[in-house]
Amino acid sequence: MSGHSKWHTIKHKKGAADAKRGRVFTRLIKELTVAARAGGGDPDMNPRLRTIIADAKSVNMPAENIKRAIRRGTGEEEGVMFDEMTYEAYGPGGVAILVETLTDNKNRTVGEVRHTLTKYGGSLGEVNSVGWMFSKKGLIMVDKDKAEEDALMSAVLDAGADDMKDDGSAWEIVSPPELHPAVLEAVKKLNIEPASAQIAMLPANYIKLEGRQAQQMLKLMEALEDNDDTRNVWSNFDVEEKEIEASLA
């Protein structure tokens, strides 16, 4: 892979503020329900569920909330069921965007996504219009002040990571999705708690925007992220650090 998506840096910097919002609990409940429905309610037999439970515990979600969401997914308890939907789109400057959602109302969600795209100079694309530009990868972000570069690089490469990149204030560790759990375990064995760890959709190449287009794209990405139905937003958007700082000011 070439280049870096500085959107990872933006999400990393605004993560502390996001964690204070009740929205993070809502999203995790959806994730728990869908993971349990897809792979069963036993975390020992369902790696995806196990990972989400760890994420829920890391933000101090009450154990009963976690159990209730899992029971809804397995059908042991009544509740709203969610569907996973991915929308493909274009942003300013022809940037490719994938919007992953968890929704109980597909019509509402696609309408909101389309409205947000239009508002910030983007447009909804057809199926497979941009998806081919992305590959599924394990992605781990580690704060630089929590890790010694050589030791971290040695550990993650030995565990099967493809690469470790400098992403400003953090190290970005990329791995094949099937080796993501092993690479994450290698990081934790160094007594390092990652800033984030997930299965990501990463592009092969990036488009760099500047000035007005860059600011418009930053606003679009943030607006898409702020939708309650949004799970993740991925793009091949790259931007200078000064543009990021201006957007966060």
N, C-alpha and C positions, 0 to 999 in steps of 0.2 A: 504494500500500500504506500502511496505517496502523499505527502502533506499531512496537515493536521486540521481537524475541525475545531476551531476555537469555541464553538458552541458548547463543547464539553467543559471548557473553562468557565463559561458563563453559568452553566447549570451548577458547576461546582461552587462558584462564588455565591450564588443566590440560594444554595441549598439550606443554609442555616435559617434563612428567613422562611423558606417554604416549609421547613420542619415545624414551624410554629403554627402553621395553618391546620385547621381541622381537615382540610382536603387530603392530607397525606393518609389519614386513617381511612377515609372513604375509598381511596384508590387501593390501599392494601386489602381492605375487606373484599373488594371486587376481585383482586388478584387471588386471594385465598380461595374464594368461592369457585372461580374458574379452574384453578389448579386442582382442587379437590374433585371437581366434576370430571376433569379430563384424566386424572391419574389415580384417583382414590384418596381416602382421607388419612392414610398411614404415611407419615413423613419419611419413615425408614425405607419405604418402597416407592416413594414419589420425590425424586430429587428437586423438582421444581417447587413443590409445596414446601419442602424442607428449607429451601433458600428464602422463600417469601416469609415463612414463620420467623426466620432469623432477622429479616428486615423489619418485621413487625415488632419483634422484641427490642430491636435496637432503638426504636422511637417510643418505647414504653407503652405499646398498646396492651391493654388489659388482657390477661389470658382467656377470660370468658368471651371477649370479643373475637379472639382468634378461633376458639373452639366453635362458636356459633356460626362463623363464616364458613368453616370447614363442614359443619353439619348441613348447612344449606347446600353446599356443593355436592355432597353425597346423597342428598334427598332425605336426610334424617330430620330435617327441620324446614318448615315452609319459609319462603322468602323470595325476593326478586332474583331472577336468573339473568346472567349477563352473557352477551355474545362478543367475541373478539372480531374486530373489523379493522382492516388496514386500508387507508386512502392514499392514493398516489397523486402528487400535485407538483406544480411549478411555482416558484417564487420570483421575485424581482431578479432581472439579469439571467433568467433561464435556470436558476438553481433548482435542483431536484429535491423533492421532499417526500418522506414517508411519515404518515401520521397513524400510529397504532392506538386503537381505542378499545375500551371495554364499555359496552352500553346495554341498557335495557330497552332502548328505543332507537332503532337504526335510522328511521326517518328524521328524528330530532337531531341526531348526531351529525349525519351527513349535511343537513341544512346549516348547522352551526359552523361546521368546518368550511363549507363553501362560502358562507358569509364572511368569515374571518379572512380567508384567502383573498376574496375580492376586495375587502376593506384595505388590505395592505399590499395590493398590487400583484397578487398571485392568482392562480386558477386551478381548479380541480382537473386532474388528468384521467385518462382511461386506464383500465386494468393493464398492467405490464408496460405502461408508458415510461416509468422511471425505475421500477423495481429491479430490473436487470442490472442496474448500476451498483447495487448494494449486495454485500455478502454478510451472512450471519457469522458473528464472531463473539467470543468472550471479551468483555471490556472491564478492566479494573483500574480505578483511579486511586493513587496513593499520594498524600501530601508529602512534599519534598522534605519538610522538617521532621517527618516521622520515619524516614528511611535513609540508609546509607546506600548510595547509588550502586556501587560494585556488588555489595552483598545482595541487594534486592535483585539486580539483573541476573546474577549467577543463579539465585534460587528459582526465579520464574522461568528462565530459559531451560534449566534442568528439568523443570516440571512440565515443559512442553509449550511454553509461550512462543509465539512467532516473533514478537518484538516488544521493546520497551522504549517509549518516546518521551521527550521533554515537552510538556504541555503548559509551560509557564510555571505556575505554582505547584504543579503536581506531575507525577509520573503516570503516563498512560500505558497500560499493559494490555496487549492484544494477544488472543490465543484462539485456536480452533474451539468451537462451542463444546465439543465433547470432552475437551481437556480443561475447560473453565473451572470445574470444581477442584481439580488437582492443583491448578495454578493458584487459585484462591487459598487453598489449604497451605501451600508453600509460603504465601505472603503472611498468613496468620501464624505460621510456625516461627516467624521472625519477631513475633509479638507486635505485629503491625496491624492496626484496624483500618481497612481501606475506607476512603471517603465514599466510594460507591463500587458496586460490583454487579454486573448484569450481562445478559445476552443482548448484544447490540446488532444493529444493521449499519455496517460501515461501508462507505463508498470507495471505489478504486481510485477515483480522482476527485479533486476539489476545484470549485470555482471561487476565485477571490473577488470580493466586491469592496468598493470604497465609497466614501461620501454618502450622498443621499440614498443610494441603493442599499448600501450596507446598513444604514440606520433603519430603513424601511424593512429590511429582511430581519434584523434583530427584533423589531417590534412584532413582526409576523410570527417568528418562532416563539416569542414569549407569550403572545396571545393564544397560540395553539396549545402551548404547554398549560396555560391557565384554565383551559376548558376542563370541567369536572369529569368528562368522559375520556379525556386523553390519558393514555398510558405512557407513550413515548413519542418523541418527534426526532426524526433523523434527517439529515440533509448533507449535501456535498458543498455546503457553504463554508468559506474561509474568510477571515477578516483580520485586519491589523489590531493589535492589542489596544491602540489608542481609541478605536471605535468601540471596543468592549467597555473600556473605562468610561467613555462618554455615555453609553447606554445605561450603566449602573450608577451614574452620578445622581 
